[in-house]
Amino acid sequence: MRSQRPSKEELVQMAKEAIEKNSLPFEWKEADVYDFWLLTTIADIDKFFLVPYLYQIYSIIQGKSVDEAILRNGLGVFRKVPIPEDVEGLIYQFCMAIINEGKASTANLSFSISICGKIAQKHPDLRSETLNAAYHLRDTRHSPAIQSASKNVIQRLLHVRVNGVHDSH
């Protein structure tokens, strides 16, 4: 494990090199918080690069004793990148569990509702559950980050177009 977090400039350089080489500079079994900061930096630069790695990211962040920063950065990746259908269900259930438990940090709650909203936009059958969770967070949590994320999800899901028809119910 490294002794200190790389600077933002170092992370950007490492991210660019990883994308250029088409490989990550760490092994998943040894991934640490610094590697997850790198992953979020990569997601900022190229939202498609990490798509093949999403199951590994999920496998690490869903661990019972995962570091809070690793969880936050892992969720940050899912918030930024397109989520393939083969992992959407896992990610949605995981994020909904974080929301329903209600004990997570502000960042992890706001990231989780954003991710659920992103997935629910593609799957109308998840819309009601996601809206209920967003309303609950909006009404019970007063953190600006949670308020903003909840309101954004509510707005997006209430204005989803279904078959070309505006649906505002």
N, C-alpha and C positions, 0 to 999 in steps of 0.2 A: 504494500500500500504506500502511496506517495505521502510525503510529509506535509505538503501544502497544496492548496488548490491552484491550478494554473491560472494565469491572468486571462482576462477576456481575449486579449490579442493572441495569446498562446492557444487558447481553446479554438478560436476561429482558424488559426493556422493548422492545428491538428485536424480539425474538421475538414478543411479543404484538402489536406493530404489524404485523409481517409477516403474521401469521395473520389479524388484523382486516382488513387491506387485501387479503388473499389474493394476495400477491406477495412475492417475495424482493427485498431491497434491494441486489442486486448482479447482475452479468452473469456467466454461467458461464465465459466465456473468460478472465475476470479474477479468478475466485474465488481467495481466498487463505486462509491459516490462520485469520484472524479470521472470515471468512465460514463456515468449517467449524465453528468454535466456536459460531457462531450456529446452525448447522444442528442441532448436538447439543442445544442449548438448546431449539430449536423441537420437536425429537423428544421431549424431556422434557415439554413442555407439551401437545402434540397429536400423538399417534403416527400419525395419518392424514394430516396436512397435507403431509408430504414424499413420500408414496407416488408422486405423479405425477413427482417429480424424481429417483427412484432411479436411473434409467439414466444421467442426467447425473452424479450423484454417483459411480456406478461408473466411468464414463468417465474421470473425473478421478483417482480413487484408484488405478486400475490402470496409470497412467502410470509409466514406468521411473524417472523422476527426481522422483517426487512427494515432497514434504516429509513427514517422519515424523509430524508433528502432524496434517497433513491426512489421511494414511492412517488414523491412530488415530481421529480424529473421524469420518471417513467410515465406518469399520467400526462405530464407536459408534452411528451412525444406523441401520445395518442390524441391529444387535443390538436396537434399541429398537422399530422400526416393523414392521408386517406387510410381508412381501416378496411381491409379486405373482408368479404362476407364470411370467410371461414373462421375468423376470430372475433367478429362483431358480437356474437352471443356471449362469448366468454367475457369480453371486455365490458359489455353492457351489464351483465350480472354482477361482475366485480365492482364496477362503479356504483351500481344501485345498492349493493351491500354496504359500501362505504357511506353512502348518503343515509341509508336506513339506520345504520349503527349510530351515526351522528357524532361520533367521538373524534373524528379526524380533524386535522388542522384546517384552518380557513382555506389555504391554497388547495389542499386535497379535496375538500368539499366542492369548492368552486370549479376545479378542473373536472371532477367527477360528473357534476350536473351538466357541464358543457359537453363532455364526451357523450353522455346519455342523450342529450339533445341532438347532437350531430348524428347519432345512430338512429334516433327516433324519426328524424326528418326523412330517412330512407324507408322506414318501416312503420306504416300507420298503426299497426297493432300495438306498438310500444308508446304511441303518442300520449294516451290517457295517463298511463303510469308515470311517464316522464313529466307531464304537466303537473300532476299531483305532487310529485317530489319537488319540482321547481317552485310551486306555490307554497309548499310547506317550508322550504328553505327561505324563500322570500319573506314569509310571515314570521318566522321564528329566529332567524339569524340576522343580526344587524351589521355585520361586517360589510363594508363597501364592496369587497371582492365578491362575496356571496350574493349580495343584492344585485350587483351588475350581471353576474353570470346567470342568476335565476331569471331576471327580467329579460335578458337576451334570449334565453331558451324559450320562455313563454311567448315572446314576440315572434320568434322564428316558427314555433310550432302552431301558433294560432293563425299564421299567414302562409301555411303550406299550400301549395297548389297540387290538387289531386286531379289527374286526367285533364289538366288544362283549366279546371274550374277552381276559382278562388274559394277556399274553405276557411271560414273564420269561426267555426264552432268549437 
